[in-house]
Amino acid sequence: QVRVVESGGGLVQPGGSLRLSCTVSASRFRLYAMGWYRQAPGEERELVARITIDGDTRYGDPAKGRFTISRDNAKNTVDLQMNSLEPEDTGVYSCDAERNIGDAIVVYWGQGTQRTVSS
């Protein structure tokens, strides 16, 4: 069973920076595309950033120019560096691991970590 565990949540002041980390217990982590999503109170979950198995990245509108996603296949981790944080960045941040197996797409989700941006 693949486990996805997020870490790095907590409180940060507006304008600050923080780094979220996602660790995946998979023997072939390099075969998983990874993503970060967030859900603000009362809102639907939205894409923050994704990174493919080849290292190509894609960002949701709120993250462009401020956040950076990266992966370390040797450590089975994907990190999200967040800069210039705003109160609107508050929410539960979740990580997913996605892999193609034959004709199927298998997705594993973490429990999520709360990030609050407030003075």
MMTF fields as JSON, N, C-alpha, C and O atoms, coordinates in Angstrom:
{
  "mmtfVersion": "1.0.0",
  "mmtfProducer": "UNKNOWN",
  "numBonds": 475,
  "numAtoms": 476,
  "numGroups": 119,
  "numChains": 1,
  "numModels": 1,
  "chainsPerModel": [1],
  "groupsPerChain": [119],
  "chainIdList": ["A"],
  "bondAtomList": [4, 2, 8, 6, 12, 10, 16, 14, 20, 18, 24, 22, 28, 26, 32, 30, 36, 34, 40, 38, 44, 42, 48, 46, 52, 50, 56, 54, 60, 58, 64, 62, 68, 66, 72, 70, 76, 74, 80, 78, 84, 82, 88, 86, 92, 90, 96, 94, 100, 98, 104, 102, 108, 106, 112, 110, 116, 114, 120, 118, 124, 122, 128, 126, 132, 130, 136, 134, 140, 138, 144, 142, 148, 146, 152, 150, 156, 154, 160, 158, 164, 162, 168, 166, 172, 170, 176, 174, 180, 178, 184, 182, 188, 186, 192, 190, 196, 194, 200, 198, 204, 202, 208, 206, 212, 210, 216, 214, 220, 218, 224, 222, 228, 226, 232, 230, 236, 234, 240, 238, 244, 242, 248, 246, 252, 250, 256, 254, 260, 258, 264, 262, 268, 266, 272, 270, 276, 274, 280, 278, 284, 282, 288, 286, 292, 290, 296, 294, 300, 298, 304, 302, 308, 306, 312, 310, 316, 314, 320, 318, 324, 322, 328, 326, 332, 330, 336, 334, 340, 338, 344, 342, 348, 346, 352, 350, 356, 354, 360, 358, 364, 362, 368, 366, 372, 370, 376, 374, 380, 378, 384, 382, 388, 386, 392, 390, 396, 394, 400, 398, 404, 402, 408, 406, 412, 410, 416, 414, 420, 418, 424, 422, 428, 426, 432, 430, 436, 434, 440, 438, 444, 442, 448, 446, 452, 450, 456, 454, 460, 458, 464, 462, 468, 466, 472, 470],
  "bondOrderList": [1, 1, 1, 1, 1, 1, 1, 1, 1, 1, 1, 1, 1, 1, 1, 1, 1, 1, 1, 1, 1, 1, 1, 1, 1, 1, 1, 1, 1, 1, 1, 1, 1, 1, 1, 1, 1, 1, 1, 1, 1, 1, 1, 1, 1, 1, 1, 1, 1, 1, 1, 1, 1, 1, 1, 1, 1, 1, 1, 1, 1, 1, 1, 1, 1, 1, 1, 1, 1, 1, 1, 1, 1, 1, 1, 1, 1, 1, 1, 1, 1, 1, 1, 1, 1, 1, 1, 1, 1, 1, 1, 1, 1, 1, 1, 1, 1, 1, 1, 1, 1, 1, 1, 1, 1, 1, 1, 1, 1, 1, 1, 1, 1, 1, 1, 1, 1, 1],
  "groupList": [{"groupName": "GLN", "atomNameList": ["N", "CA", "C", "O"], "elementList": ["N", "C", "C", "O"], "formalChargeList": [0, 0, 0, 0], "bondAtomList": [1, 0, 2, 1, 3, 2], "bondOrderList": [1, 1, 2], "singleLetterCode": "Q", "chemCompType": "L-PEPTIDE LINKING"}, {"groupName": "VAL", "atomNameList": ["N", "CA", "C", "O"], "elementList": ["N", "C", "C", "O"], "formalChargeList": [0, 0, 0, 0], "bondAtomList": [1, 0, 2, 1, 3, 2], "bondOrderList": [1, 1, 2], "singleLetterCode": "V", "chemCompType": "L-PEPTIDE LINKING"}, {"groupName": "ARG", "atomNameList": ["N", "CA", "C", "O"], "elementList": ["N", "C", "C", "O"], "formalChargeList": [0, 0, 0, 0], "bondAtomList": [1, 0, 2, 1, 3, 2], "bondOrderList": [1, 1, 2], "singleLetterCode": "R", "chemCompType": "L-PEPTIDE LINKING"}, {"groupName": "GLU", "atomNameList": ["N", "CA", "C", "O"], "elementList": ["N", "C", "C", "O"], "formalChargeList": [0, 0, 0, 0], "bondAtomList": [1, 0, 2, 1, 3, 2], "bondOrderList": [1, 1, 2], "singleLetterCode": "E", "chemCompType": "L-PEPTIDE LINKING"}, {"groupName": "SER", "atomNameList": ["N", "CA", "C", "O"], "elementList": ["N", "C", "C", "O"], "formalChargeList": [0, 0, 0, 0], "bondAtomList": [1, 0, 2, 1, 3, 2], "bondOrderList": [1, 1, 2], "singleLetterCode": "S", "chemCompType": "L-PEPTIDE LINKING"}, {"groupName": "GLY", "atomNameList": ["N", "CA", "C", "O"], "elementList": ["N", "C", "C", "O"], "formalChargeList": [0, 0, 0, 0], "bondAtomList": [1, 0, 2, 1, 3, 2], "bondOrderList": [1, 1, 2], "singleLetterCode": "G", "chemCompType": "PEPTIDE LINKING"}, {"groupName": "LEU", "atomNameList": ["N", "CA", "C", "O"], "elementList": ["N", "C", "C", "O"], "formalChargeList": [0, 0, 0, 0], "bondAtomList": [1, 0, 2, 1, 3, 2], "bondOrderList": [1, 1, 2], "singleLetterCode": "L", "chemCompType": "L-PEPTIDE LINKING"}, {"groupName": "PRO", "atomNameList": ["N", "CA", "C", "O"], "elementList": ["N", "C", "C", "O"], "formalChargeList": [0, 0, 0, 0], "bondAtomList": [1, 0, 2, 1, 3, 2], "bondOrderList": [1, 1, 2], "singleLetterCode": "P", "chemCompType": "L-PEPTIDE LINKING"}, {"groupName": "CYS", "atomNameList": ["N", "CA", "C", "O"], "elementList": ["N", "C", "C", "O"], "formalChargeList": [0, 0, 0, 0], "bondAtomList": [1, 0, 2, 1, 3, 2], "bondOrderList": [1, 1, 2], "singleLetterCode": "C", "chemCompType": "L-PEPTIDE LINKING"}, {"groupName": "THR", "atomNameList": ["N", "CA", "C", "O"], "elementList": ["N", "C", "C", "O"], "formalChargeList": [0, 0, 0, 0], "bondAtomList": [1, 0, 2, 1, 3, 2], "bondOrderList": [1, 1, 2], "singleLetterCode": "T", "chemCompType": "L-PEPTIDE LINKING"}, {"groupName": "ALA", "atomNameList": ["N", "CA", "C", "O"], "elementList": ["N", "C", "C", "O"], "formalChargeList": [0, 0, 0, 0], "bondAtomList": [1, 0, 2, 1, 3, 2], "bondOrderList": [1, 1, 2], "singleLetterCode": "A", "chemCompType": "L-PEPTIDE LINKING"}, {"groupName": "PHE", "atomNameList": ["N", "CA", "C", "O"], "elementList": ["N", "C", "C", "O"], "formalChargeList": [0, 0, 0, 0], "bondAtomList": [1, 0, 2, 1, 3, 2], "bondOrderList": [1, 1, 2], "singleLetterCode": "F", "chemCompType": "L-PEPTIDE LINKING"}, {"groupName": "TYR", "atomNameList": ["N", "CA", "C", "O"], "elementList": ["N", "C", "C", "O"], "formalChargeList": [0, 0, 0, 0], "bondAtomList": [1, 0, 2, 1, 3, 2], "bondOrderList": [1, 1, 2], "singleLetterCode": "Y", "chemCompType": "L-PEPTIDE LINKING"}, {"groupName": "MET", "atomNameList": ["N", "CA", "C", "O"], "elementList": ["N", "C", "C", "O"], "formalChargeList": [0, 0, 0, 0], "bondAtomList": [1, 0, 2, 1, 3, 2], "bondOrderList": [1, 1, 2], "singleLetterCode": "M", "chemCompType": "L-PEPTIDE LINKING"}, {"groupName": "TRP", "atomNameList": ["N", "CA", "C", "O"], "elementList": ["N", "C", "C", "O"], "formalChargeList": [0, 0, 0, 0], "bondAtomList": [1, 0, 2, 1, 3, 2], "bondOrderList": [1, 1, 2], "singleLetterCode": "W", "chemCompType": "L-PEPTIDE LINKING"}, {"groupName": "ILE", "atomNameList": ["N", "CA", "C", "O"], "elementList": ["N", "C", "C", "O"], "formalChargeList": [0, 0, 0, 0], "bondAtomList": [1, 0, 2, 1, 3, 2], "bondOrderList": [1, 1, 2], "singleLetterCode": "I", "chemCompType": "L-PEPTIDE LINKING"}, {"groupName": "ASP", "atomNameList": ["N", "CA", "C", "O"], "elementList": ["N", "C", "C", "O"], "formalChargeList": [0, 0, 0, 0], "bondAtomList": [1, 0, 2, 1, 3, 2], "bondOrderList": [1, 1, 2], "singleLetterCode": "D", "chemCompType": "L-PEPTIDE LINKING"}, {"groupName": "LYS", "atomNameList": ["N", "CA", "C", "O"], "elementList": ["N", "C", "C", "O"], "formalChargeList": [0, 0, 0, 0], "bondAtomList": [1, 0, 2, 1, 3, 2], "bondOrderList": [1, 1, 2], "singleLetterCode": "K", "chemCompType": "L-PEPTIDE LINKING"}, {"groupName": "ASN", "atomNameList": ["N", "CA", "C", "O"], "elementList": ["N", "C", "C", "O"], "formalChargeList": [0, 0, 0, 0], "bondAtomList": [1, 0, 2, 1, 3, 2], "bondOrderList": [1, 1, 2], "singleLetterCode": "N", "chemCompType": "L-PEPTIDE LINKING"}],
  "groupTypeList": [0, 1, 2, 1, 1, 3, 4, 5, 5, 5, 6, 1, 0, 7, 5, 5, 4, 6, 2, 6, 4, 8, 9, 1, 4, 10, 4, 2, 11, 2, 6, 12, 10, 13, 5, 14, 12, 2, 0, 10, 7, 5, 3, 3, 2, 3, 6, 1, 10, 2, 15, 9, 15, 16, 5, 16, 9, 2, 12, 5, 16, 7, 10, 17, 5, 2, 11, 9, 15, 4, 2, 16, 18, 10, 17, 18, 9, 1, 16, 6, 0, 13, 18, 4, 6, 3, 7, 3, 16, 9, 5, 1, 12, 4, 8, 16, 10, 3, 2, 18, 15, 5, 16, 10, 15, 1, 1, 12, 14, 5, 0, 5, 9, 0, 2, 9, 1, 4, 4],
  "groupIdList": [1, 2, 3, 4, 5, 6, 7, 8, 9, 10, 11, 12, 13, 14, 15, 16, 17, 18, 19, 20, 21, 22, 23, 24, 25, 26, 27, 28, 29, 30, 31, 32, 33, 34, 35, 36, 37, 38, 39, 40, 41, 42, 43, 44, 45, 46, 47, 48, 49, 50, 51, 52, 53, 54, 55, 56, 57, 58, 59, 60, 61, 62, 63, 64, 65, 66, 67, 68, 69, 70, 71, 72, 73, 74, 75, 76, 77, 78, 79, 80, 81, 82, 83, 84, 85, 86, 87, 88, 89, 90, 91, 92, 93, 94, 95, 96, 97, 98, 99, 100, 101, 102, 103, 104, 105, 106, 107, 108, 109, 110, 111, 112, 113, 114, 115, 116, 117, 118, 119],
  "secStructList": [7, 7, 7, 3, 3, 3, 3, 7, 7, 3, 3, 3, 7, 6, 6, 7, 7, 3, 3, 3, 3, 3, 3, 3, 7, 7, 6, 6, 4, 4, 4, 7, 3, 3, 3, 3, 3, 3, 3, 7, 6, 6, 1, 7, 7, 3, 3, 3, 3, 3, 3, 7, 6, 6, 7, 7, 3, 3, 3, 7, 4, 4, 4, 6, 6, 6, 3, 3, 3, 3, 3, 3, 6, 6, 6, 6, 3, 3, 3, 3, 3, 3, 7, 1, 7, 7, 4, 4, 4, 7, 3, 3, 3, 3, 3, 3, 3, 3, 3, 3, 3, 6, 6, 3, 3, 3, 3, 3, 3, 7, 7, 7, 3, 3, 3, 3, 3, 7, 7],
  "xCoordList": [0.83, 0.0, 0.878, 1.806, 0.591, 1.349, 0.788, -0.421, 1.655, 1.251, 1.819, 2.964, 1.009, 1.397, 1.227, 0.13, 2.297, 2.255, 2.802, 3.932, 1.984, 2.403, 2.948, 2.562, 3.843, 4.36, 4.708, 4.879, 4.811, 5.181, 4.045, 4.21, 2.907, 1.795, 2.01, 2.945, 1.133, 1.231, 0.841, 0.194, 1.247, 0.888, 2.075, 3.209, 1.813, 2.849, 2.247, 1.056, 3.057, 2.576, 2.541, 3.306, 1.661, 1.641, 3.012, 3.713, 3.373, 4.675, 5.767, 6.872, 5.467, 6.449, 6.593, 5.91, 7.493, 7.763, 7.723, 8.023, 7.344, 7.353, 7.528, 7.313, 7.92, 8.138, 7.324, 7.444, 6.492, 5.756, 6.485, 7.11, 6.394, 7.046, 6.049, 5.187, 6.18, 5.319, 6.224, 7.085, 6.02, 6.818, 5.933, 4.836, 6.419, 5.646, 6.37, 7.553, 5.641, 6.239, 5.983, 5.134, 6.697, 6.543, 7.922, 8.851, 8.051, 9.361, 9.764, 10.952, 8.798, 9.094, 8.584, 7.821, 8.999, 8.526, 8.744, 7.946, 9.821, 10.168, 9.099, 9.069, 8.227, 7.181, 5.886, 4.909, 5.888, 4.68, 4.774, 5.759, 3.755, 3.583, 3.007, 2.175, 3.446, 3.076, 2.382, 2.646, 1.497, 0.806, 0.489, 0.341, 0.389, -0.086, -1.39, -1.513, -2.362, -3.653, -3.987, -3.431, -4.883, -5.325, -6.83, -7.44, -7.403, -8.826, -9.005, -8.715, -9.483, -9.761, -11.12, -11.943, -11.377, -12.68, -13.832, -13.855, -14.782, -15.946, -15.708, -16.605, -14.512, -14.178, -13.895, -13.704, -13.869, -13.489, -11.967, -11.235, -11.529, -10.093, -9.581, -10.234, -8.395, -7.827, -6.376, -5.696, -5.92, -4.533, -3.604, -3.851, -2.533, -1.461, -0.301, 0.143, 0.192, 1.323, 1.405, 1.007, 1.925, 2.168, 3.55, 4.079, 4.136, 5.427, 5.367, 4.933, 5.803, 5.733, 6.933, 7.825, 6.931, 8.047, 9.323, 10.425, 9.179, 10.332, 10.767, 11.749, 10.039, 10.401, 9.738, 10.046, 8.828, 8.095, 7.085, 6.466, 6.926, 6.056, 4.899, 4.973, 3.84, 2.659, 2.091, 2.023, 1.672, 1.194, -0.214, -0.6, -0.971, -2.264, -2.073, -1.013, -3.098, -2.977, -2.512, -1.677, -3.017, -2.582, -1.096, -0.517, -0.478, 0.899, 1.922, 3.104, 1.481, 2.424, 3.251, 2.722, 4.566, 5.481, 5.827, 6.721, 5.136, 5.388, 5.81, 6.598, 5.281, 5.54, 6.414, 6.397, 7.172, 8.007, 7.869, 8.035, 7.565, 7.474, 8.746, 9.283, 9.219, 10.424, 10.312, 9.54, 11.077, 11.042, 12.46, 13.399, 12.589, 13.853, 13.575, 13.096, 13.87, 13.559, 14.377, 13.958, 15.535, 16.353, 15.732, 15.957, 14.946, 14.331, 12.836, 12.19, 12.276, 10.826, 10.015, 8.986, 10.482, 9.788, 9.498, 10.2, 8.466, 8.18, 7.884, 7.064, 8.538, 8.421, 7.711, 7.732, 7.085, 6.443, 6.99, 6.655, 7.826, 8.353, 7.378, 7.069, 6.9, 5.901, 6.467, 6.88, 6.485, 6.994, 5.89, 4.864, 6.118, 5.164, 3.747, 2.804, 3.609, 2.318, 1.305, 1.636, 0.077, -1.037, -2.108, -2.157, -2.966, -4.05, -4.903, -5.451, -5.015, -5.795, -5.153, -5.783, -3.921, -3.252, -3.612, -3.166, -4.404, -4.845, -5.7, -6.548, -5.468, -6.262, -5.573, -4.499, -6.214, -5.625, -4.9, -5.492, -3.613, -2.789, -2.622, -2.203, -2.951, -2.889, -1.978, -1.843, -1.365, -0.433, -1.023, -1.63, -0.854, -1.276, -0.153, 0.711, -0.198, 0.777, 0.006, -0.897, 0.35, -0.419, 0.502, 1.598, 0.02, 0.842, -0.01, -1.123, 0.495, -0.158, 0.269, 1.457, -0.734, -0.461, -1.337, -2.541, -0.717, -1.492, -2.407, -1.959, -3.71, -4.703, -5.307, -6.156, -4.881, -5.47, -4.559, -3.345, -5.182, -4.45, -4.752, -5.907, -3.715, -3.87, -3.431, -2.358, -4.266, -3.979, -4.06, -5.014, -3.042, -3.015, -2.967, -2.247, -3.754, -3.828, -3.32, -3.469, -2.725, -2.379, -3.555, -4.598, -3.375, -4.443, -4.57, -5.616, -3.509, -3.535, -2.911, -2.861, -2.438, -1.855, -2.381, -2.426, -2.778, -3.367, -2.282, -1.293, -2.488, -1.588, -2.419, -3.376, -2.055, -2.792, -1.854, -0.764, -2.28, -1.51, -2.273, -3.33, -1.719, -2.424, -1.432, -0.406, -1.757, -0.919, -1.432, -0.853],
  "yCoordList": [-1.179, 0.0, 1.247, 1.357, 2.167, 3.407, 4.418, 4.642, 5.021, 6.08, 7.412, 7.503, 8.432, 9.799, 10.644, 10.718, 11.28, 12.019, 13.427, 13.606, 14.421, 15.815, 16.303, 15.809, 17.272, 17.901, 19.351, 19.73, 20.161, 21.553, 22.535, 23.729, 22.062, 22.977, 23.855, 23.645, 24.845, 25.726, 27.142, 27.412, 28.047, 29.461, 30.265, 30.059, 31.176, 32.06, 33.442, 33.564, 34.471, 35.836, 36.194, 35.645, 37.108, 37.564, 38.068, 38.746, 37.725, 38.091, 37.094, 37.195, 36.134, 35.142, 34.015, 33.979, 33.103, 31.955, 30.677, 30.672, 29.598, 28.293, 27.209, 27.42, 26.055, 24.924, 23.734, 23.312, 23.202, 21.982, 20.802, 20.927, 19.67, 18.475, 17.325, 17.201, 16.497, 15.326, 14.112, 14.1, 13.104, 11.888, 10.717, 10.532, 9.939, 8.827, 7.516, 7.37, 6.562, 5.251, 4.335, 3.446, 4.541, 3.736, 3.342, 4.151, 2.088, 1.614, 2.21, 2.265, 2.653, 3.259, 4.681, 5.048, 5.473, 6.848, 7.633, 8.505, 7.323, 8.082, 7.932, 8.712, 6.926, 6.688, 7.441, 7.34, 8.194, 8.903, 10.381, 11.046, 10.88, 12.322, 12.813, 12.14, 13.973, 14.462, 15.819, 16.609, 16.065, 17.342, 17.858, 17.091, 19.166, 19.837, 20.546, 21.212, 20.385, 21.03, 21.711, 21.369, 22.658, 23.266, 23.48, 23.628, 23.491, 23.767, 24.804, 24.558, 25.961, 27.029, 26.787, 26.074, 27.365, 27.191, 27.606, 28.722, 26.698, 27.005, 26.959, 27.279, 26.566, 26.54, 25.123, 24.22, 24.931, 23.644, 23.516, 24.505, 22.286, 22.049, 22.551, 22.376, 23.181, 23.71, 23.292, 23.012, 23.257, 22.918, 24.029, 25.209, 23.638, 24.576, 24.366, 25.305, 23.123, 22.84, 21.344, 20.543, 20.98, 19.582, 19.437, 20.374, 18.244, 17.947, 16.529, 15.598, 16.379, 15.087, 14.214, 14.638, 12.994, 12.093, 12.604, 12.226, 13.452, 14.02, 15.358, 15.952, 15.82, 17.078, 18.307, 19.424, 18.131, 19.276, 19.755, 18.954, 21.054, 21.62, 22.402, 22.912, 22.473, 23.268, 23.861, 23.198, 25.149, 25.845, 26.373, 26.799, 26.329, 26.981, 28.486, 28.954, 29.241, 30.699, 31.294, 32.199, 30.822, 31.444, 31.257, 32.017, 30.246, 29.909, 30.538, 30.615, 30.984, 31.446, 32.623, 33.634, 32.461, 33.516, 33.544, 34.285, 32.75, 32.769, 31.415, 31.342, 30.345, 29.009, 28.217, 28.456, 27.275, 26.396, 24.965, 24.683, 24.061, 22.644, 21.95, 22.271, 20.998, 20.253, 18.838, 18.584, 17.929, 16.553, 16.024, 16.452, 15.08, 14.407, 12.907, 12.333, 12.285, 10.865, 9.977, 8.864, 10.455, 9.667, 9.618, 8.667, 10.644, 10.716, 10.436, 10.441, 10.195, 9.965, 11.157, 10.985, 12.346, 13.531, 14.524, 14.567, 15.306, 16.451, 17.628, 17.524, 18.73, 19.901, 21.038, 21.138, 21.886, 23.088, 24.277, 24.465, 25.072, 26.288, 27.418, 27.716, 28.041, 29.092, 30.403, 30.489, 31.413, 32.735, 33.785, 33.558, 34.92, 36.045, 35.583, 35.872, 34.879, 34.309, 35.388, 36.418, 35.111, 36.033, 35.312, 34.082, 36.069, 35.406, 34.494, 33.5, 34.827, 33.995, 32.632, 31.745, 32.467, 31.17, 30.199, 29.052, 30.655, 29.797, 28.653, 28.844, 27.456, 26.309, 25.01, 25.001, 23.917, 22.592, 22.221, 22.176, 21.956, 21.593, 20.07, 19.456, 19.487, 18.033, 17.671, 18.407, 16.522, 16.018, 14.763, 13.947, 14.604, 13.359, 12.774, 13.484, 11.455, 10.717, 9.939, 9.171, 10.127, 9.553, 8.734, 9.163, 7.538, 6.669, 5.945, 5.519, 5.803, 5.001, 3.548, 3.226, 2.672, 1.235, 0.579, 0.411, 0.212, -0.302, 0.784, 1.883, 0.466, 1.439, 2.233, 3.097, 1.948, 2.593, 3.688, 3.668, 4.649, 5.702, 5.525, 5.597, 5.297, 5.094, 6.357, 6.899, 6.817, 8.053, 7.791, 7.192, 8.252, 8.164, 9.58, 10.445, 9.795, 11.121, 11.06, 10.051, 12.151, 12.305, 12.865, 13.187, 12.98, 13.485, 14.996, 15.553, 15.659, 17.118, 17.754, 17.16, 18.977, 19.726, 21.15, 21.771, 21.666, 23.002, 24.059, 23.987, 25.04, 26.183, 27.434, 27.679, 28.234, 29.465, 30.656, 30.677, 31.627, 32.851, 33.988, 34.412, 34.464, 35.473, 36.256, 35.729, 37.526, 38.342, 38.294, 38.924],
  "zCoordList": [0.0, 0.0, 0.0, 0.801, -0.88, -0.976, 0.011, 0.056, 0.793, 1.729, 1.282, 0.839, 1.405, 1.073, 2.324, 2.879, 2.771, 4.03, 3.817, 3.364, 4.151, 4.047, 5.386, 6.446, 5.323, 6.532, 6.221, 5.062, 7.287, 7.123, 7.327, 7.075, 7.773, 7.991, 9.213, 9.985, 9.382, 10.541, 10.212, 9.2, 11.089, 10.971, 10.451, 10.883, 9.528, 9.006, 8.788, 8.501, 8.923, 8.734, 7.254, 6.461, 6.884, 5.485, 5.047, 5.798, 3.825, 3.294, 3.593, 3.059, 4.44, 4.826, 3.817, 2.793, 4.13, 3.272, 4.096, 5.29, 3.428, 4.08, 3.036, 1.843, 3.516, 2.626, 3.118, 4.269, 2.224, 2.51, 1.881, 0.828, 2.54, 2.015, 1.977, 2.847, 0.964, 0.796, 0.602, -0.278, 1.426, 1.349, 0.921, 1.446, -0.028, -0.581, -0.321, -0.629, 0.252, 0.529, -0.661, -0.589, -1.733, -2.941, -3.423, -3.414, -3.847, -4.289, -5.627, -5.945, -6.411, -7.711, -7.755, -8.649, -6.803, -6.689, -7.979, -8.324, -8.686, -9.885, -10.982, -11.934, -10.842, -11.845, -11.534, -12.276, -10.436, -10.024, -10.383, -10.063, -11.042, -11.162, -9.84, -9.231, -9.404, -8.084, -8.184, -9.091, -7.234, -7.256, -5.87, -4.918, -5.775, -4.568, -4.902, -5.93, -4.003, -4.142, -2.819, -1.775, -2.872, -1.622, -1.662, -2.721, -0.463, -0.309, 0.776, 1.948, 0.373, 1.335, 1.964, 1.389, 3.134, 3.792, 2.878, 2.359, 2.69, 1.873, 0.382, -0.398, -0.027, -1.45, -1.911, -1.096, -3.228, -3.781, -3.83, -3.809, -3.894, -3.987, -5.335, -6.364, -5.316, -6.552, -6.683, -5.696, -7.926, -8.206, -7.743, -7.996, -7.062, -6.736, -7.699, -8.359, -7.777, -8.672, -8.91, -8.065, -10.068, -10.393, -10.999, -11.598, -10.839, -11.442, -12.01, -11.333, -13.245, -13.914, -13.537, -12.803, -14.055, -13.788, -14.455, -14.057, -15.457, -16.138, -15.544, -15.989, -14.548, -13.908, -14.492, -14.076, -15.453, -15.988, -14.964, -14.264, -14.881, -13.845, -14.455, -15.573, -13.68, -14.061, -12.798, -11.763, -12.887, -11.711, -11.914, -13.003, -10.818, -10.822, -10.71, -10.294, -11.079, -11.101, -9.77, -9.781, -8.621, -7.358, -7.06, -6.284, -7.676, -7.339, -8.272, -7.936, -9.434, -10.452, -9.959, -9.496, -10.071, -9.683, -8.205, -7.797, -7.396, -5.952, -5.395, -4.452, -5.982, -5.448, -6.424, -7.631, -5.872, -6.692, -6.205, -5.018, -7.133, -6.8, -7.276, -8.336, -6.481, -6.858, -6.307, -5.383, -6.87, -6.402, -6.213, -6.885, -5.277, -5.032, -5.074, -4.096, -6.183, -6.346, -5.415, -5.097, -4.978, -4.058, -2.666, -1.918, -2.317, -0.992, -1.022, 0.026, -2.197, -2.341, -1.831, -1.178, -2.131, -1.653, -2.776, -3.786, -2.578, -3.425, -2.515, -1.603, -2.758, -1.909, -2.635, -3.862, -1.83, -2.357, -1.575, -0.405, -2.218, -1.615, -1.891, -3.044, -0.832, -0.964, -0.44, 0.717, -1.282, -0.922, -1.04, -1.682, -0.418, -0.481, -0.149, -0.886, 0.939, 1.304, 1.673, 2.262, 1.307, 1.549, 2.359, 2.366, 3.043, 3.791, 2.901, 3.377, 1.622, 0.696, 0.446, -0.129, 0.87, 0.724, 1.849, 1.855, 2.778, 3.881, 3.359, 2.487, 3.904, 3.495, 3.864, 4.465, 3.491, 3.68, 2.398, 1.32, 2.535, 1.383, 1.35, 2.331, 0.221, 0.061, -1.097, -2.074, -0.953, -1.961, -2.598, -1.905, -3.888, -4.524, -5.358, -5.873, -5.473, -6.27, -7.323, -6.989, -8.585, -9.686, -10.587, -10.947, -10.939, -11.779, -12.799, -12.49, -14.005, -15.032, -14.873, -14.89, -14.717, -14.653, -15.716, -15.526, -16.835, -17.952, -18.485, -18.811, -18.571, -19.031, -17.881, -18.099, -16.685, -15.515, -14.985, -15.186, -14.297, -13.586, -12.106, -11.685, -11.33, -9.895, -9.166, -9.433, -8.249, -7.521, -6.024, -5.528, -5.321, -3.862, -3.292, -3.791, -2.233, -1.606, -0.171, 0.519, 0.253, 1.647, 2.429, 1.86, 3.741, 4.62, 4.552, 4.886, 4.121, 4.045, 5.275, 6.352, 5.085, 6.192, 6.147, 5.085, 7.306, 7.372, 7.34, 8.07, 6.479, 6.402, 6.611, 5.877, 7.619, 7.922, 7.767, 8.337, 7.005, 6.807, 7.482, 7.015, 8.579, 9.36, 10.202, 10.632, 10.432, 11.299, 12.731, 13.616]
}
